[in-house]
């Protein structure tokens, strides 16, 4: 099994349609021991989803914008495991006025929330977890390719571009310890987060037709399998990379 004996911290499990849920499920099937995190009112959703996984994992509260929360989770994992072999960053949020097509109208107060929560949080999480990360550990961030401007995605697209840059700099900082940091650029999947993006159906309408391999917005399985590989030792030479799992859409011209 690819993740036999690995200990993983998994964020972002809200429903069984979450990409993070599918990754957690596949990680357990491949031998990993996992801990989930949730925050605020969503914590109960995470606890409910934990009971649906093959083996119910512990759920810890962690607001990634609160350094004290990250430190508390780190201390718990140190006592629980001694070390952590992988971290899944499946975190993103933008206020409603940052999405939907009126890009220039969004105020900095809203944009700053989107950038902090969706991009800076990767650096904050890596910094907080570094003392317990084992040499050769893997940090994986879920991404939506931000090399182009998408309809309605607006400032979340900017935040994802920042996430991709944070990933590269974090990979540079942690590389001497053999710690890998990558982004997995998934095609559109009908998650709770996606449903909150105005105009999400614009992605759905063209993705399957333009992707050489086709694309099913209801099937997170290809993304989950790729994530398991990137969290495993089989990808020990891959870091600072944007790995596309999108049916090949990103390489096709309009």
PyMOL commands that set and color helices and strands:
alter all, ss='L'
color gray80, all
select helices_A, chain A and resi 19-29+40-50+67-80+96-98+103-105+108-132+154-177+192-195+201-210+221-231+233-235+249-251
alter helices_A, ss='H'
color red, helices_A
select strands_A, chain A and resi 7-10+33-38+58-61+84-89+133-143+180-186+242-245
alter strands_A, ss='S'
color yellow, strands_A
deselect
rebuild
show_as cartoon
